[in-house]
Amino acid sequence: MGQRHVKTMSRRVKIDHIGRGITGRISTVQEQKNVASDRKTPHLSVLPGGNPAAPARLSRAQVADRLGISISTVRRYEGSRLHPQIGADSVHWFDASEVAEFAAELANEPRMLRRLRNAASGVSNGGAKAAPRSADEVAAQVFERFEQRQTLAEIVIGVRITPERVRELHVQWSQGLVEYHLRMASAPYGPLERDFVRIGPAELAARLAELPEGLTRVSVGRHRGEFLATTPEGNEEMAYAHVAELGGFLVSGPCELTEITHRFGDGNYRVTAYSIDPPTLRWEVIAEGVRAPK
């Protein structure tokens, strides 16, 4: 995706266009796990959640599907990382909140990350080269990560494709179907300033504290203000949001504002909360004046 000269409120700048609005699906937990490198600090980190009043129960097969591992591997984790209750019918039932926390831990486990990256690059567990992925499959994987507001680095590492290919797909994802034809006349694309709810740090802290039990990705982008650009028709200037994606982290329940300020410092941020299971947007806002608590 190329760069474009646009006019700001006070000066001219170059903008790397970033994501679009707030609709669509996001990836499963297994796709979410393959974003970090073995040799450096991963983009995703783990935040334990609270204890639900009435947690849902999962069978051993459901846990295996949720974690992306085999049933035999689930058995090996029982008693150490997972603590099922045995029902009257001798079925092992697992606490859904404990499984969600364990899924977040696995997201950054180097062994799991290596296996997921191998799967993404077409290498089987035995080391043999698997069938190559189709262009359609690659596009679907990348689009899922766009929905989560992942950074360019996270997508390149996770899906194992070049930055140039990611940028090409980003143009198509950002413009959608009808918009693509409307914006062929070299118009910019991306979220409009008016599309966002603007809140202060106190409300952001409250939203984070009210996140429900279950795996959620919190994605953060630095909001650099707005820039003016002409619409596709060339007869109107619109204010677009200038957002630079910074990355994200996984939580399995409520978290604190410091989880953002410790990673990214003070500033104005676009913050997005996506539920992993079920895959849906929880909320997306622009938070102004975020500061670390004294």
C-alpha positions as CSV (number, residue, x, y, z in Angstrom):
1,M,0.0,0.0,0.0
2,G,1.5,3.3,-1.0
3,Q,1.7,6.6,0.8
4,R,-0.3,9.7,0.0
5,H,0.1,13.4,0.6
6,V,-2.8,14.7,2.6
7,K,-3.6,18.0,4.3
8,T,-3.8,18.3,8.0
9,M,-5.4,21.0,10.0
10,S,-2.1,22.9,10.2
11,R,0.5,21.4,7.9
12,R,1.0,18.8,5.2
13,V,2.2,15.3,6.2
14,K,2.6,11.8,4.7
15,I,0.3,9.2,6.1
16,D,0.5,5.4,6.0
17,H,-3.2,4.5,5.8
18,I,-4.4,2.1,8.4
19,G,-7.4,-0.1,9.0
20,R,-11.1,0.6,8.4
21,G,-14.2,0.5,10.6
22,I,-15.3,-1.9,13.3
23,T,-17.2,-4.8,11.6
24,G,-16.5,-8.3,10.8
25,R,-15.1,-11.5,12.2
26,I,-11.8,-12.2,14.0
27,S,-9.6,-15.2,14.2
28,T,-9.9,-18.2,16.5
29,V,-7.6,-18.6,19.5
30,Q,-5.3,-20.9,17.5
31,E,-4.7,-18.3,14.8
32,Q,-4.2,-15.7,17.6
33,K,-1.3,-17.6,19.1
34,N,1.3,-17.3,16.3
35,V,2.3,-13.6,16.6
36,A,5.5,-13.7,18.6
37,S,9.1,-14.5,17.9
38,D,11.2,-17.0,19.9
39,R,14.1,-14.6,20.1
40,K,12.4,-11.5,21.3
41,T,9.5,-10.3,23.5
42,P,6.2,-11.4,21.9
43,H,3.6,-8.9,20.9
44,L,0.9,-10.7,23.0
45,S,1.1,-11.2,26.7
46,V,-1.1,-12.9,29.4
47,L,-3.3,-11.2,31.9
48,P,-5.2,-13.5,34.3
49,G,-8.8,-12.8,34.8
50,G,-11.1,-13.1,37.7
51,N,-13.3,-15.9,38.9
52,P,-16.8,-16.2,37.4
53,A,-19.7,-16.8,39.7
54,A,-21.1,-19.7,37.6
55,P,-18.5,-20.8,35.0
56,A,-19.5,-22.9,32.0
57,R,-18.3,-26.4,31.8
58,L,-16.4,-27.9,28.9
59,S,-15.8,-31.5,28.0
60,R,-12.3,-32.8,27.3
61,A,-13.0,-32.8,23.5
62,Q,-14.2,-29.2,23.7
63,V,-11.1,-28.2,25.6
64,A,-8.9,-29.8,23.0
65,D,-10.7,-27.9,20.3
66,R,-10.6,-24.6,22.2
67,L,-6.8,-25.0,22.8
68,G,-6.0,-26.4,19.4
69,I,-4.3,-29.5,20.9
70,S,-5.1,-33.2,21.0
71,I,-7.2,-34.9,23.6
72,S,-4.2,-36.9,24.8
73,T,-2.3,-33.6,25.4
74,V,-5.3,-32.3,27.4
75,R,-5.0,-35.4,29.6
76,R,-1.3,-34.7,30.2
77,Y,-2.2,-31.2,31.4
78,E,-4.8,-32.5,33.9
79,G,-3.7,-32.1,37.5
80,S,-1.0,-29.5,36.7
81,R,-2.4,-26.8,34.4
82,L,-6.0,-27.9,34.2
83,H,-8.2,-29.2,37.1
84,P,-11.3,-30.9,35.9
85,Q,-14.2,-32.1,38.0
86,I,-15.4,-35.7,37.5
87,G,-19.2,-35.9,37.1
88,A,-21.6,-38.6,38.2
89,D,-21.3,-40.2,34.7
90,S,-17.4,-40.2,35.1
91,V,-17.1,-37.5,32.5
92,H,-14.3,-34.9,33.1
93,W,-15.7,-31.4,33.1
94,F,-13.4,-28.3,32.9
95,D,-13.9,-24.8,34.1
96,A,-14.3,-22.5,31.1
97,S,-12.5,-19.6,32.8
98,E,-9.5,-21.8,33.7
99,V,-9.3,-23.0,30.1
100,A,-9.5,-19.4,28.8
101,E,-6.5,-18.4,31.1
102,F,-4.6,-21.4,29.9
103,A,-5.3,-20.5,26.3
104,A,-3.8,-17.1,26.9
105,E,-0.7,-18.6,28.4
106,L,-0.3,-21.0,25.5
107,A,-0.5,-18.0,23.2
108,N,3.1,-17.0,24.2
109,E,4.6,-20.4,24.9
110,P,7.6,-20.7,22.6
111,R,6.9,-24.4,21.8
112,M,3.3,-23.7,20.8
113,L,4.4,-20.6,18.8
114,R,6.9,-22.7,16.8
115,R,4.3,-25.3,16.0
116,L,1.8,-22.7,14.9
117,R,4.4,-20.9,12.8
118,N,5.3,-24.2,11.2
119,A,1.7,-24.8,10.4
120,A,1.3,-21.4,8.9
121,S,4.4,-21.9,6.7
122,G,3.3,-25.4,5.6
123,V,5.7,-27.5,7.7
124,S,4.1,-30.6,9.3
125,N,5.0,-31.9,12.8
126,G,7.3,-34.4,11.3
127,G,9.3,-31.8,9.5
128,A,7.9,-32.6,6.0
129,K,6.7,-29.8,3.8
130,A,2.9,-29.8,3.7
131,A,0.7,-28.8,0.8
132,P,1.1,-25.1,0.0
133,R,-1.6,-22.7,1.1
134,S,-3.8,-21.2,-1.5
135,A,-3.9,-17.5,-2.1
136,D,-7.5,-17.6,-0.8
137,E,-6.5,-19.1,2.5
138,V,-3.7,-16.6,3.0
139,A,-6.1,-13.7,2.3
140,A,-8.5,-15.1,4.8
141,Q,-5.9,-15.5,7.5
142,V,-4.6,-11.9,6.9
143,F,-8.1,-10.4,6.9
144,E,-8.8,-12.1,10.3
145,R,-5.8,-10.3,11.7
146,F,-6.8,-7.0,10.2
147,E,-10.1,-7.4,12.0
148,Q,-8.1,-7.7,15.3
149,R,-6.1,-4.5,14.4
150,Q,-2.8,-6.5,14.5
151,T,0.3,-4.6,13.4
152,L,2.2,-5.2,10.2
153,A,4.9,-7.1,12.1
154,E,2.4,-9.3,13.9
155,I,0.8,-10.3,10.6
156,V,4.1,-10.9,8.8
157,I,5.4,-13.1,11.6
158,G,2.1,-14.9,12.2
159,V,1.1,-15.7,8.6
160,R,4.7,-15.9,7.2
161,I,4.2,-13.6,4.2
162,T,6.0,-10.5,3.0
163,P,5.1,-7.0,4.1
164,E,4.3,-6.1,0.5
165,R,1.7,-8.8,0.3
166,V,0.2,-7.6,3.6
167,R,-0.1,-4.1,2.3
168,E,-1.8,-5.2,-0.9
169,L,-4.4,-7.1,1.1
170,H,-4.8,-4.2,3.4
171,V,-5.9,-2.0,0.6
172,Q,-8.6,-4.5,-0.4
173,W,-9.7,-5.1,3.2
174,S,-9.9,-1.4,3.9
175,Q,-12.0,-0.5,0.9
176,G,-14.4,-3.3,0.9
177,L,-16.6,-4.0,-2.1
178,V,-18.6,-1.0,-3.2
179,E,-16.0,1.4,-1.7
180,Y,-13.3,-0.1,-3.9
181,H,-15.0,1.1,-7.1
182,L,-15.9,4.5,-5.5
183,R,-12.4,5.2,-4.5
184,M,-10.6,4.3,-7.7
185,A,-10.0,8.0,-8.2
186,S,-7.0,8.0,-5.8
187,A,-9.0,8.9,-2.8
188,P,-7.8,7.9,0.7
189,Y,-9.5,5.2,2.8
190,G,-9.7,4.4,6.4
191,P,-11.9,5.2,9.4
192,L,-13.5,8.7,9.7
193,E,-13.0,10.7,12.9
194,R,-16.8,10.9,13.3
195,D,-17.1,7.1,13.4
196,F,-15.4,6.8,16.8
197,V,-16.8,7.2,20.3
198,R,-14.4,9.5,22.3
199,I,-13.9,8.9,26.0
200,G,-11.5,9.9,28.8
201,P,-9.1,7.7,30.7
202,A,-11.6,7.2,33.6
203,E,-14.2,5.7,31.3
204,L,-11.5,3.6,29.5
205,A,-10.4,2.2,32.8
206,A,-14.0,1.4,33.7
207,R,-14.5,-0.4,30.3
208,L,-11.4,-2.5,30.9
209,A,-12.5,-3.4,34.4
210,E,-15.8,-4.5,33.1
211,L,-14.5,-6.9,30.5
212,P,-16.3,-10.3,30.9
213,E,-14.7,-13.6,31.6
214,G,-13.4,-15.2,28.4
215,L,-10.5,-14.6,26.0
216,T,-10.4,-11.0,24.7
217,R,-7.7,-9.3,22.6
218,V,-7.1,-5.7,23.5
219,S,-5.6,-3.9,20.5
220,V,-4.1,-0.4,20.8
221,G,-3.3,2.2,18.2
222,R,-1.8,5.7,18.8
223,H,-4.3,8.4,17.7
224,R,-2.3,11.1,16.0
225,G,-5.3,13.3,15.3
226,E,-7.2,13.8,12.0
227,F,-6.2,14.6,8.5
228,L,-8.3,16.1,5.7
229,A,-8.6,14.5,2.4
230,T,-10.9,14.8,-0.6
231,T,-13.7,12.3,-1.1
232,P,-13.7,10.0,-4.2
233,E,-16.0,12.4,-5.9
234,G,-13.5,15.2,-5.4
235,N,-16.1,17.7,-4.2
236,E,-15.8,17.4,-0.4
237,E,-13.1,17.2,2.3
238,M,-13.5,14.6,5.0
239,A,-11.7,14.2,8.4
240,Y,-10.0,10.8,8.6
241,A,-8.6,9.3,11.7
242,H,-4.8,9.0,11.7
243,V,-4.0,5.9,13.8
244,A,-0.7,4.1,14.0
245,E,-1.2,0.5,15.2
246,L,1.0,-0.4,18.2
247,G,0.0,-4.0,19.0
248,G,-2.1,-5.8,21.5
249,F,-2.4,-8.4,24.3
250,L,-4.7,-11.1,25.5
251,V,-6.8,-11.0,28.6
252,S,-9.1,-13.7,30.1
253,G,-11.2,-11.2,32.1
254,P,-11.1,-7.7,33.5
255,C,-7.8,-5.8,33.4
256,E,-6.4,-2.4,34.5
257,L,-5.5,0.7,32.5
258,T,-1.9,0.2,33.5
259,E,-1.7,-2.7,31.2
260,I,-1.8,-0.2,28.4
261,T,0.3,2.6,29.9
262,H,3.1,0.1,30.9
263,R,3.3,-1.1,27.4
264,F,2.8,2.1,25.4
265,G,3.1,5.0,27.8
266,D,0.8,8.1,28.0
267,G,-1.1,9.5,25.1
268,N,-4.2,9.4,23.0
269,Y,-5.2,5.9,21.9
270,R,-7.6,4.0,19.8
271,V,-8.5,1.0,21.9
272,T,-10.4,-2.0,20.5
273,A,-11.7,-5.0,22.5
274,Y,-12.4,-8.2,20.5
275,S,-13.9,-11.3,22.0
276,I,-12.1,-14.4,20.8
277,D,-14.9,-16.9,21.6
278,P,-17.4,-16.1,20.3
279,P,-15.6,-13.9,17.7
280,T,-17.2,-10.5,17.9
281,L,-16.3,-6.9,18.6
282,R,-16.9,-5.8,22.2
283,W,-16.2,-2.1,21.7
284,E,-13.8,0.3,20.0
285,V,-13.1,3.9,21.2
286,I,-10.7,6.8,21.0
287,A,-9.4,7.5,24.5
288,E,-7.9,10.9,25.0
289,G,-5.4,12.0,27.7
290,V,-4.5,8.5,28.9
291,R,-2.0,8.7,31.8
292,A,-0.5,6.2,34.1
293,P,-2.0,6.4,37.6
294,K,0.2,8.3,40.1
